[in-house]
Amino acid sequence: MAAASPSRPRDVVAPGRVAVVTGAASGIGLGLCERFASEGMHVVAADVEEPALSKAAAALADSGTSVLPVVTDVADRGAVEALRDAAVSAFGAVHVVCNNAGVGGPHGPLWECPPGEWDWVLGVNLGGVINGVRAFMPLLLEQDAAHMVNTASIFGVFAGALGPYGVSKHAVVALTETLHFNLQSLGVAHVGVSVLCPGAVRTNFGTSARNRPSWAGPPVVSGPAEQESAERFNRLAVQGASPAEVAAIVVDGIRARRFYILTSQNRDFAVTRRGEEIVAGGPPAPPFP
Ligand SMILES: NC(=O)c1ccc[n+]([C@@H]2O[C@H](COP(=O)([O-])OP(=O)(O)OC[C@H]3O[C@@H](n4cnc5c(N)ncnc54)[C@H](O)[C@@H]3O)[C@@H](O)[C@H]2O)c1
């Protein structure tokens, strides 16, 4: 166990503590659940994809973890409040919340992106985090020690790209920075927040349209440029880190109370360059040279 921090007396990743993870049935979320389980924590696993969630929860239970699967659409405020209530009913407390569920969406010109795509991508990627903050932060403040991790992306910290996805991830970074200042201004030291900005990770993200609701309307037919953008993204993801590696970085980040948690350094130059471009008047350089 990590040494106790002077500003937060007890480790939040520790046996008997309770973690809630959204987007828990696959990829980074599943990696987080497995890591929290291996730390002896109770795990509340939330996902919109019921069969994958049941399978993931069964595997966690088989390894001896106390796991509560809760089918949850994070874009639905009432469902996230019900998730919180289910977690408290089962385990009496929540110490770690990972607002992690996210989806892709089209990469084409923003003005051609249909309203249904905007509503879906922003509803899950940003709305899901807002719902998680509103439902869980008051509960975290009641604990002796707690931490919230919001999943953005490396595409949240440099020049906008990838359609509504990049927009949503910049917003998650801004939201979490605001959360940090909110807690700081209230003198809260026992609750930490982090924004996870992964680079490429080997997950099922390339098929996130599997969870696209019918109300979003027919999917956009991609042109060659958007297809190339999506294919490049998927090629990078295949070469990326494993969810277990990302989960280890997240746990280290929580223990060290790191605010920005990046999972690879190969885009550091683009983060630095963005600041320089803003000061110089821009325009932004594309994220891929
Ligand atoms: N894979 C990468 O390279 C990468 C890079 C940067 C950021 N991210 C972010 O990591 C997070 C996790 O994605 P991943 O790569 O593990 O993909 P993934 O598709 O493997 O997992 C995402 C999970 O979220 C769930 N989900 C989708 N919509 C949901 C909803 N409305 N409510 C609840 N759950 C929902 C899916 O069912 C799935 O289990 C996302 O926020 C994504 O934007 C991923």
The ligand as an SDF file (V2000), in Angstrom:
LIG
                    3D

 44 48  0  0  0  0  0  0  0  0999 V2000
   -9.2150    3.1590  -26.5410 N   0  0  0  0  0  0  0  0  0  0  0  0
   -8.5550    4.2970  -26.6940 C   0  0  0  0  0  0  0  0  0  0  0  0
   -7.5460    4.3650  -27.4440 O   0  0  0  0  0  0  0  0  0  0  0  0
   -9.0060    5.5300  -25.9450 C   0  0  0  0  0  0  0  0  0  0  0  0
   -8.2060    6.6790  -26.0150 C   0  0  0  0  0  0  0  0  0  0  0  0
   -8.6130    7.8300  -25.3450 C   0  0  0  0  0  0  0  0  0  0  0  0
   -9.7650    7.8200  -24.5870 C   0  0  0  0  0  0  0  0  0  0  0  0
  -10.5290    6.7020  -24.5220 N   0  0  0  0  0  0  0  0  0  0  0  0
  -11.7430    6.7530  -23.6930 C   0  0  0  0  0  0  0  0  0  0  0  0
  -11.7550    5.6620  -22.7950 O   0  0  0  0  0  0  0  0  0  0  0  0
  -13.1020    5.4070  -22.3910 C   0  0  0  0  0  0  0  0  0  0  0  0
  -13.3610    3.9150  -22.4530 C   0  0  0  0  0  0  0  0  0  0  0  0
  -13.3360    3.4970  -23.8230 O   0  0  0  0  0  0  0  0  0  0  0  0
  -12.6400    2.1470  -24.3000 P   0  0  0  0  0  0  0  0  0  0  0  0
  -11.5380    2.5180  -25.1980 O   0  0  0  0  0  0  0  0  0  0  0  0
  -12.3900    1.2620  -23.1380 O   0  0  0  0  0  0  0  0  0  0  0  0
  -13.8090    1.5560  -25.2490 O   0  0  0  0  0  0  0  0  0  0  0  0
  -14.7260    0.2600  -25.1100 P   0  0  0  0  0  0  0  0  0  0  0  0
  -15.7400    0.3970  -26.2100 O   0  0  0  0  0  0  0  0  0  0  0  0
  -13.9000   -0.9690  -25.0600 O   0  0  0  0  0  0  0  0  0  0  0  0
  -15.4450    0.4540  -23.7010 O   0  0  0  0  0  0  0  0  0  0  0  0
  -16.4050    1.4600  -23.4890 C   0  0  0  0  0  0  0  0  0  0  0  0
  -17.5320    0.9240  -22.6280 C   0  0  0  0  0  0  0  0  0  0  0  0
  -18.5030    1.9740  -22.4460 O   0  0  0  0  0  0  0  0  0  0  0  0
  -19.8010    1.3960  -22.5580 C   0  0  0  0  0  0  0  0  0  0  0  0
  -20.8070    2.4060  -22.9040 N   0  0  0  0  0  0  0  0  0  0  0  0
  -21.0290    2.9810  -24.1130 C   0  0  0  0  0  0  0  0  0  0  0  0
  -22.0800    3.8260  -24.0350 N   0  0  0  0  0  0  0  0  0  0  0  0
  -22.5070    3.7910  -22.7450 C   0  0  0  0  0  0  0  0  0  0  0  0
  -23.5480    4.4450  -22.0560 C   0  0  0  0  0  0  0  0  0  0  0  0
  -24.4020    5.2920  -22.6690 N   0  0  0  0  0  0  0  0  0  0  0  0
  -23.6930    4.1970  -20.7270 N   0  0  0  0  0  0  0  0  0  0  0  0
  -22.8670    3.3050  -20.0990 C   0  0  0  0  0  0  0  0  0  0  0  0
  -21.8760    2.6410  -20.7110 N   0  0  0  0  0  0  0  0  0  0  0  0
  -21.7030    2.8830  -22.0200 C   0  0  0  0  0  0  0  0  0  0  0  0
  -19.6370    0.3300  -23.6230 C   0  0  0  0  0  0  0  0  0  0  0  0
  -20.6740   -0.6370  -23.5860 O   0  0  0  0  0  0  0  0  0  0  0  0
  -18.2650   -0.2510  -23.2850 C   0  0  0  0  0  0  0  0  0  0  0  0
  -18.3750   -1.3360  -22.3980 O   0  0  0  0  0  0  0  0  0  0  0  0
  -13.9850    6.2540  -23.3050 C   0  0  0  0  0  0  0  0  0  0  0  0
  -14.4210    7.4050  -22.6030 O   0  0  0  0  0  0  0  0  0  0  0  0
  -13.0610    6.6360  -24.4450 C   0  0  0  0  0  0  0  0  0  0  0  0
  -13.4480    7.8560  -25.0460 O   0  0  0  0  0  0  0  0  0  0  0  0
  -10.1790    5.5490  -25.1830 C   0  0  0  0  0  0  0  0  0  0  0  0
  1  2  1  0
  2  3  2  0
  2  4  1  0
  4  5  1  0
  4 44  2  0
  5  6  2  0
  6  7  1  0
  7  8  2  0
  8  9  1  0
  8 44  1  0
  9 10  1  0
  9 42  1  0
 10 11  1  0
 11 12  1  0
 11 40  1  0
 12 13  1  0
 13 14  1  0
 14 15  2  0
 14 16  1  0
 14 17  1  0
 17 18  1  0
 18 19  2  0
 18 20  1  0
 18 21  1  0
 21 22  1  0
 22 23  1  0
 23 24  1  0
 23 38  1  0
 24 25  1  0
 25 26  1  0
 25 36  1  0
 26 27  1  0
 26 35  1  0
 27 28  2  0
 28 29  1  0
 29 30  1  0
 29 35  2  0
 30 31  1  0
 30 32  2  0
 32 33  1  0
 33 34  2  0
 34 35  1  0
 36 37  1  0
 36 38  1  0
 38 39  1  0
 40 41  1  0
 40 42  1  0
 42 43  1  0
M  CHG  2   8   1  16  -1
M  END
$$$$
